[in-house]
Amino acid sequence: MSEELSEKLKRIENKIDSVKGIVQYLASSTHEIGRRLNATVAENIDVQLLKLPDSLRQSMFVMDKLKEASTYQVAELTGRTRSAESFHLNQLERMGHLLKFRRGKKIYFKIPSRQTNHLVPDRQRRTHSS
């Protein structure tokens, strides 16, 4: 009986060791996947945008889609009035997230390129024209 019990305990121990190996493999795989995901997210999302209020973030997501747009164009996609959207876009421009420029009589906004955004001082961002 004790030999039989000892054999069963060894099989249980082997199974536990096998489960431990699987758990360790999954933990390391999950860690690697998380690391890669975090790196990808960091490349694609400006963390500062996550700190913005929802109203400004909504405008930025639309601007990211359009790349360059007038207040009216952004307002059509956000569902807000032109004046409310103008307020939000001007806030984003003052914060340095957007560039504001005139084309004819209309005012347009665009997202500055990542490569040059840090090179443009705040006051130049506000008066930049294309």
C-alpha positions as CSV (number, residue, x, y, z in Angstrom):
1,M,0.0,0.0,0.0
2,S,2.8,2.5,0.8
3,E,4.5,1.7,-2.5
4,E,1.3,2.3,-4.4
5,L,0.8,5.6,-2.5
6,S,4.4,6.6,-3.1
7,E,3.9,5.9,-6.9
8,K,0.7,8.0,-6.9
9,L,2.4,10.9,-5.1
10,K,5.3,10.8,-7.7
11,R,2.8,11.0,-10.5
12,I,1.0,13.9,-8.8
13,E,4.4,15.6,-8.3
14,N,5.3,15.2,-12.0
15,K,1.9,16.6,-13.0
16,I,2.4,19.6,-10.7
17,D,5.9,20.2,-12.1
18,S,4.4,20.0,-15.6
19,V,1.7,22.6,-14.6
20,K,4.4,24.8,-13.1
21,G,6.4,24.7,-16.3
22,I,3.3,25.6,-18.3
23,V,2.4,28.5,-16.0
24,Q,6.0,29.8,-16.1
25,Y,5.9,29.7,-19.9
26,L,2.5,31.5,-20.1
27,A,3.7,34.1,-17.6
28,S,6.9,34.8,-19.7
29,S,4.9,34.8,-22.9
30,T,2.3,37.1,-21.5
31,H,5.0,39.5,-20.2
32,E,6.6,39.5,-23.7
33,I,3.3,40.2,-25.4
34,G,2.5,43.0,-22.9
35,R,5.9,44.5,-23.5
36,R,5.5,44.5,-27.2
37,L,1.9,45.8,-27.0
38,N,3.1,48.7,-24.7
39,A,5.9,49.5,-27.2
40,T,3.4,49.6,-30.1
41,V,0.9,51.6,-28.2
42,A,3.6,54.1,-27.1
43,E,4.6,54.5,-30.8
44,N,1.0,55.2,-31.9
45,I,-0.6,57.1,-29.1
46,D,0.7,60.4,-27.6
47,V,0.3,59.7,-23.9
48,Q,-0.4,63.4,-23.4
49,L,-3.6,63.0,-25.3
50,L,-4.8,60.5,-22.8
51,K,-4.6,63.3,-20.2
52,L,-6.9,65.6,-22.1
53,P,-10.6,66.0,-21.2
54,D,-13.0,63.9,-23.4
55,S,-14.2,66.9,-25.4
56,L,-10.6,67.8,-26.5
57,R,-9.7,64.2,-27.0
58,Q,-12.7,63.8,-29.3
59,S,-11.6,66.7,-31.4
60,M,-8.0,65.4,-31.6
61,F,-9.2,61.9,-32.8
62,V,-11.2,63.6,-35.6
63,M,-8.1,65.8,-36.4
64,D,-6.0,62.6,-36.5
65,K,-8.4,61.2,-39.0
66,L,-8.6,64.3,-41.2
67,K,-5.0,65.5,-40.7
68,E,-6.0,69.0,-41.8
69,A,-9.4,70.6,-41.4
70,S,-11.5,73.7,-40.8
71,T,-13.6,74.1,-37.7
72,Y,-16.7,73.3,-39.7
73,Q,-15.3,70.0,-41.0
74,V,-14.4,68.9,-37.5
75,A,-17.8,69.9,-36.1
76,E,-19.6,67.8,-38.7
77,L,-17.8,64.7,-37.4
78,T,-18.0,65.4,-33.7
79,G,-21.6,66.5,-33.9
80,R,-21.0,69.7,-32.1
81,T,-21.7,73.3,-33.2
82,R,-19.1,75.1,-35.1
83,S,-18.6,77.6,-32.3
84,A,-18.1,74.9,-29.7
85,E,-15.7,73.1,-31.9
86,S,-13.8,76.3,-32.6
87,F,-13.4,76.7,-28.8
88,H,-11.9,73.2,-28.5
89,L,-9.6,73.5,-31.5
90,N,-8.3,76.8,-30.3
91,Q,-7.6,75.3,-26.9
92,L,-5.7,72.4,-28.5
93,E,-3.7,74.9,-30.6
94,R,-2.8,77.0,-27.5
95,M,-1.6,73.7,-25.8
96,G,0.6,73.0,-28.8
97,H,-1.3,69.9,-30.1
98,L,-2.4,71.6,-33.3
99,L,-1.1,74.2,-35.7
100,K,-3.5,77.0,-36.9
101,F,-3.2,78.6,-40.3
102,R,-5.1,80.6,-42.7
103,R,-5.9,79.6,-46.3
104,G,-7.7,82.4,-48.0
105,K,-10.5,83.6,-45.7
106,K,-10.8,80.3,-43.8
107,I,-8.9,79.2,-40.7
108,Y,-7.6,75.6,-40.7
109,F,-6.0,73.4,-38.1
110,K,-3.5,70.5,-38.6
111,I,-1.5,68.2,-36.4
112,P,2.1,69.1,-36.4
113,S,4.5,66.4,-37.5
114,R,6.1,64.4,-34.7
115,Q,9.6,65.1,-36.0
116,T,9.2,68.9,-35.9
117,N,6.6,69.5,-33.1
118,H,9.3,69.6,-30.4
119,L,11.4,72.0,-32.5
120,V,8.6,74.7,-32.9
121,P,8.4,77.0,-29.9
122,D,4.9,77.7,-28.5
123,R,4.6,81.2,-29.9
124,Q,5.7,80.1,-33.4
125,R,3.1,77.2,-33.4
126,R,0.4,79.8,-32.8
127,T,1.4,82.0,-35.7
128,H,2.5,79.3,-38.2
129,S,1.2,79.6,-41.7
130,S,1.4,77.2,-44.6
